[in-house]
Amino acid sequence: MKKILVIIVTYNGSKWIENCIDSVINCSLASDVFIVDNCSSDDTVSIIEGKYAHAVMLHKSKINLGFGKGNNIGLKYALANGYDYVFLLNQDAFLEKDTIKSKCVYHYQQQQKKKSHKPKSIKLFGYIVLMVVYMCLFFKF
């Protein structure tokens, strides 16, 4: 089974974070969740620590690093821990039940097509990052 990591960067996202995390936890294909909090001043961290401590990994930044640097922390974690797929998810978005599964299946099918056209002696790059960034709640794949 492939290892999948969902990275969520948060900043004052208490009004969205429960829906976001619940949608990942309830996906049809299991994945780990890595959250980078960018020094939120609301109760985002307390919600995560109180309700999801058992289900997510939380990195609390002492300063607001921004979206890009926050994701880089998560990507470094993914590389260091051998994840095969990484999904980037905005804090104000949620996943449909089969989103992760459908993206992984699609990627696998595309890789199989590429392999059939490559000489057997060439080893394909092993680590693939799939970035799925949802810009709003209504955007669906």
Salt bridges, closest charged atoms under 4 A:
GLU18 OE1 - LYS51 NZ 3.09
ASP22 OD2 - LYS51 NZ 3.87
GLU49 OE2 - LYS60 NZ 2.77
GLU96 OE2 - LYS140 NZ 3.82
